[in-house]
Each structure stands twice: as C-alpha cells, then as structure tokens.
Amino acid sequence: MDFPASSPQVQVVDTCRRRSEPGRVAVEGERPPERRGSGRSPAGTASTGCDQAVENTVPGQGYIPAMEQLLPTSGPVGSVLDLLDGDPRPSPVGRPWVAANMVASVDGAYGRDGRSAGLSSEADREVFRALRACADVVLVAAGTARTERYRRPADAGPTNARLAVVSGSLHLPADQPFLSGSGPDPIVYHPSTADAGRLPAGVEPRAMGGTTVDIPAVLADLYADGARLVLCEGGPILLGQLAEHDLLDELFVTMSPLLVGGEQVGLLGGHGPMHRGLSLHRVLRDGDSLFLTYRSDS
Ligand SMILES: NC(=O)c1ccc[n+]([C@@H]2O[C@H](COP(=O)([O-])OP(=O)(O)OC[C@H]3O[C@@H](n4cnc5c(N)ncnc54)[C@H](OP(=O)(O)O)[C@@H]3O)[C@@H](O)[C@H]2O)c1
C-alpha cells in the first residue's frame, strides 16, 4: 500500500519498514545500505502508550512499531538506524569496539522452544537490523549459527558486515545456509588442534588458540583486518567469554514482555560468578517492550 509522502503512515513505515518476519535472525533480504548514516530523516510522530499496537496497525500490513526514547532524553524516534549509528564508539587500543545484542524475557530467558525467535518482536528485529547495518563484523558462536540457521548478513538484511563464526568442533554441516550467499565467505575461527580439513567450502578458516578459540586474539585479528565495530549476536556461551575478558563495550538487551521459564536462562550462559559494572546509556520503548543499552564502566 502506498501512502502520500506527507501522511503520518509513511513516516512510521519509513522508521520500521518490515513486518511478519519469521525469526530474529532470519530477516528478509534487502539491498545493502550505505555504509554509515542512512540519511533517513526523522519521523516518529505516532503516539505511544499501551494502545500503540492498535494505533500502529496499518490495514493489510499488520503491526508496525514506532519507537520512543525514554533515556537519555525522551521523544519519538525517527530512524532507529540513525539513532544507534550516531553514537560514538571509539576503538579501544588494539581491538574493535565490541557490542552485543540479545533478546530476553523478563524472567531472563534467552530462548523459547530452543530459539530466540519466540522472544522477538517487530521492533526487536528493527533494532537487530539497525545494529547489523552499523557493524563491520557479526560475530557468532557456532551453537547459535547452527541452531538459528545463520545466513550471511548481506543475505539476511541491509548490511555490509562480514560473518565470523567461533567453533571448537568445526561441526558445520554442509547444509548451513551461511556456506553460500552474498559477500565474502565467513571467517571460521577454530583452535589449532581442530582439523580444518573437515570444513566444507564457503568459509575462510583461521586458527586462533590452542585447544579452544582465543577470543581476545579473535578481536585483535578482526581489528588487523580493519574492523572497528564487532557486533556479537551470541550465543550466551560466547557472550560469557567476552564478559569474562572484559571485552564487552556495549550491550543491547531487548526486554520482551514475557515470562517463559525453561532452562535457557541467563545471558552469559551459566558462566561462573563475575562482577562487571555497567552504565545505562539508552532506553527505547515500543509498547510493552524495552530496548536497553548498557555500556561498560571500565
Ligand atoms: N536471546 C538471544 O538474543 C540469543 C542470541 C543468540 C543465541 N540464542 C540462543 O542460544 C542458544 C545457543 O546457545 P549455545 O549454548 O549453543 O551457546 P553458543 O554460545 O551459541 O555456542 C556455543 C558453541 O560455540 C563454540 N564456541 C564458543 N566459544 C568457543 C571458544 N572459545 N572456543 C571454541 N569454540 C567455542 C562452540 O562450538 P562447537 O560446538 O562447534 O565447538 C560451542 O559449543 C540457542 O537456543 C539460541 O537460540 C539466543
């Protein structure tokens, strides 16, 4: 459905253009965006509140989120991409800025029926896409890549980011979607003890570490490649290691208005005790969902 350029609907559609996607990761294909700063103009005149789902429902297109910012200032969000891309992310010495993006239920679950899609929402996918559009590399652990049927980022949404996968076993079945598609072959980081000869075509293996992958060395390697923003999309075991090494500069958490129980609880995947201070950097809201950005205190 086409709206006149001046209509409120077109402003909302410009902010959050996609609907009815199958999962958090499996976003539909679009053209790659301009690298940084989309130039999309602020929109977001839609009202907010508990009745927002009704107000933002466009006939034939379903629910379209209209985000509002609660902190550090309050007001409607025009372009999520422009907002998130506008934040400074200075590279620490010798490594890229590391952001991570996770979705969780209010009771702290990172999975529902074994996947993250059951926790996600249209607004969550909007943030997911925006972060990918900012990133140079999407870093993911093999467990998540297998479970979520990862595709190359350029095949899944508007981004030029390269995929990097961390695996110890190198168990990457030949039907993995990311083994083919647009853009450069994904990097697969593996320990030097693993047999890279068993890898299927369509990836670039890189040995990094002895019996397990050395995560700080991975980041230094990506930095040497020119990456300045690495976006970790999990899973929790990888996130736990980033936190353990104090390598998490920014954490985006979508808080979904759900209680789901189950065993997939804790964004650090059951990692042992640690103490890392975080500062609240930004809060967005769409209906009953919150989008929290924390930054490292160190
Ligand atoms: N809520 C969210 O936002 C979110 C995000 C991502 C994932 N998830 C969910 O998390 C679940 C998957 O989690 P998971 O327990 O499988 O954890 P994971 O962190 O996704 O993957 C763990 C695997 O990554 C590899 N790995 C990680 N660090 C390594 C290291 N230093 N050296 C060598 N290999 C390393 C190993 O792969 P190998 O087995 O190949 O050795 C390990 O088995 C799924 O249910 C997924 O839906 C949720």
The ligand as a Tripos MOL2 file, in Angstrom:
@<TRIPOS>MOLECULE
LIG
   48    52     1     0     0
SMALL
NO_CHARGES

@<TRIPOS>ATOM
      1 N1         18.2010  -14.4610   23.1150 N.am      1 LIG1
      2 C1         19.1580  -14.1580   22.2540 C.2       1 LIG1
      3 O1         19.3550  -12.9990   21.8870 O.2       1 LIG1
      4 C2         20.0090  -15.2720   21.7060 C.ar      1 LIG1
      5 C3         21.1230  -14.9610   20.9070 C.ar      1 LIG1
      6 C4         21.8960  -15.9960   20.4260 C.ar      1 LIG1
      7 C5         21.5670  -17.2950   20.7180 C.ar      1 LIG1
      8 N2         20.4930  -17.5550   21.4770 N.ar      1 LIG1
      9 C6         20.1190  -18.9450   21.7850 C.3       1 LIG1
     10 O2         21.2020  -19.5750   22.4210 O.3       1 LIG1
     11 C7         21.1660  -20.9620   22.1270 C.3       1 LIG1
     12 C8         22.5390  -21.4280   21.6320 C.3       1 LIG1
     13 O3         23.4250  -21.3020   22.6800 O.3       1 LIG1
     14 P1         24.6320  -22.3170   22.9420 P.3       1 LIG1
     15 O4         24.5060  -22.8650   24.2940 O.co2     1 LIG1
     16 O5         24.7980  -23.2520   21.7830 O.co2     1 LIG1
     17 O6         25.8750  -21.3230   23.0030 O.3       1 LIG1
     18 P2         26.6320  -20.5510   21.8530 P.3       1 LIG1
     19 O7         27.4300  -19.5020   22.5430 O.co2     1 LIG1
     20 O8         25.7130  -20.1070   20.7740 O.co2     1 LIG1
     21 O9         27.5760  -21.6410   21.1750 O.3       1 LIG1
     22 C9         28.4850  -22.3960   21.8930 C.3       1 LIG1
     23 C10        29.4270  -23.0250   20.8900 C.3       1 LIG1
     24 O10        30.2470  -22.0340   20.3030 O.3       1 LIG1
     25 C11        31.5540  -22.5250   20.1160 C.3       1 LIG1
     26 N3         32.4470  -21.7880   20.9890 N.ar      1 LIG1
     27 C12        32.1410  -20.7160   21.7690 C.ar      1 LIG1
     28 N4         33.2440  -20.2290   22.3420 N.ar      1 LIG1
     29 C13        34.2650  -21.0110   21.9290 C.ar      1 LIG1
     30 C14        35.6720  -20.9970   22.1730 C.ar      1 LIG1
     31 N5         36.2610  -20.0790   22.9460 N.pl3     1 LIG1
     32 N6         36.4070  -21.9540   21.5750 N.ar      1 LIG1
     33 C15        35.8470  -22.8860   20.7740 C.ar      1 LIG1
     34 N7         34.5370  -22.9320   20.4900 N.ar      1 LIG1
     35 C16        33.7570  -22.0040   21.0730 C.ar      1 LIG1
     36 C17        31.4750  -23.9910   20.4300 C.3       1 LIG1
     37 O11        31.0870  -24.5660   19.1840 O.3       1 LIG1
     38 P3         31.3670  -26.0650   18.7210 P.3       1 LIG1
     39 O12        30.2380  -26.8510   19.3280 O.co2     1 LIG1
     40 O13        31.3140  -26.0160   17.2380 O.co2     1 LIG1
     41 O14        32.7000  -26.4670   19.2560 O.co2     1 LIG1
     42 C18        30.3720  -24.0400   21.4490 C.3       1 LIG1
     43 O15        29.7760  -25.3120   21.5510 O.3       1 LIG1
     44 C19        20.0940  -21.1870   21.0840 C.3       1 LIG1
     45 O16        18.9320  -21.6480   21.7060 O.3       1 LIG1
     46 C20        19.8710  -19.7830   20.5630 C.3       1 LIG1
     47 O17        18.5670  -19.6070   20.0930 O.3       1 LIG1
     48 C21        19.7070  -16.5740   21.9830 C.ar      1 LIG1
@<TRIPOS>BOND
     1     1     2 1
     2     2     3 2
     3     2     4 1
     4     4     5 ar
     5     4    48 ar
     6     5     6 ar
     7     6     7 ar
     8     7     8 ar
     9     8     9 1
    10     8    48 ar
    11     9    10 1
    12     9    46 1
    13    10    11 1
    14    11    12 1
    15    11    44 1
    16    12    13 1
    17    13    14 1
    18    14    15 2
    19    14    16 1
    20    14    17 1
    21    17    18 1
    22    18    19 2
    23    18    20 1
    24    18    21 1
    25    21    22 1
    26    22    23 1
    27    23    24 1
    28    23    42 1
    29    24    25 1
    30    25    26 1
    31    25    36 1
    32    26    27 ar
    33    26    35 ar
    34    27    28 ar
    35    28    29 ar
    36    29    30 ar
    37    29    35 ar
    38    30    31 1
    39    30    32 ar
    40    32    33 ar
    41    33    34 ar
    42    34    35 ar
    43    36    37 1
    44    36    42 1
    45    37    38 1
    46    38    39 2
    47    38    40 1
    48    38    41 1
    49    42    43 1
    50    44    45 1
    51    44    46 1
    52    46    47 1
@<TRIPOS>SUBSTRUCTURE
     1 LIG1         1 GROUP 0 **** ****
